[in-house]
Amino acid sequence: MKSLPGDSLGIHRVLAPRGALPQPAETVDASGETVYESELVLAVETLNVDAASFRQMEEASGGDLDAVGRLVLETVRRRGKQHNPVTGSGGMLLGTVSSVGELVRDRGFQPGDRVATLASLSLTPLSLVRVRAVRPVSAQVDVEGTAYIFASAPLAKMPADMPERLALAVLDVAGAAPQVARLCQPGETVVVLGAGGKSGLLCAAEARRRVGPTGRVIGLESFPRFAADLSALGICDHVVVADARDPVAVRDAVLPRTDGRGADLTLSCVNVPGVEISAIVATRDRGKVYYFAMSTSFTAAALGAEGIGRDVDLYIGNGYAHGHAEHTLALVRDHKALAALLASRYG
């Protein structure tokens, strides 16, 4: 087997189209026929699929979990990565380091390390032997396979003080809380759409500790059970059961709870399309809207704000921030009730 340096961005794995980077590429090489010294090789055990992607596959399969597994196998076989052709999103994975290339030994990983990828599955070369189980509550798929990690792709060692499935679920949305910490200030009002879901819970918890006792956190959640869980945590001043796809309902829920002003910061954590304008109508003029979910249409967001004459700053969700894994794991460790709730769902 030949050995080559490879490129730190992974362009050596791109098959089509020529000149593309791995994420937007249609297909990548996950054959393992060549050893690249700028890569780590992982034995893959679990795919933590992006929530929008998993939901789309569930709906396309009519709720048949075996069919979801077949969709995953077909996507990976055809594209060389778990890059959902409908949603354009991926997820991340849990595995064990099998080998470390000579050019990436300084990253500090060793064979046998348990790790989670912090770069999207939509750019990670992946080959699968089989799907072992599909777990819809956590949007996780247990598999047997191999992944190839580029020098530029973030990677985290699994923490020893929490269940791996819980840590995997938390790390999947690790970019959310640090971005909230950057965007909100003490005394501000923050609205979280989809606040009862995984990323929504982390955003609400981070917002609570950032705005402090003089600020307000308002959570909107469409599922009554998730809304009840959110209320029990005590991190929101108000919890409203409302469908975030209904902008009038969102407006009518938020304005009376913000003295008619709207939120300083609205966070969209809903894993279905059609909530872009709802986040905007919930936000005051010159406020900020952060779209974290990969189901967001940024065209709809930009044109929606223009169409109602709302001067707000729109932020695209970035799953990466410096130190985001450590930040989010620390948030969960510090909030025992939040950790218990997440463990009951995902651990």
Secondary structure, 3 states (H helix, E strand, C coil): CCEECCCCCCHHHEEECCCCCCCCCCEECCCCCCEECCEEEEEEEEEEECHHHHHHHHHHCCCCHHHHHHHHHHHHHHHCCCCCCCCCCCEEEEEEEEEECHHHHHHCCCCCCEEEECCCHHHCCEEEEEEEEEECCCCEEEEEEEEEEECCCCEEECCCCCCHHHHHHHHHCCCHHHHHHHHCCCCCEEEEECCCCHHHHHHHHHHHHHHCCCCEEEEEECCHHHHHHHHHHCCCCEEEECCCCCHHHHHHHHHHHHCCCCEEEEEECCCCCCCHHHHHHCEEEEEEEEECCCCCCHHHHHHHHHHCCCCCEEEECCCCCCCHHHHHHHHHHHCHHHHHHHHHHHC
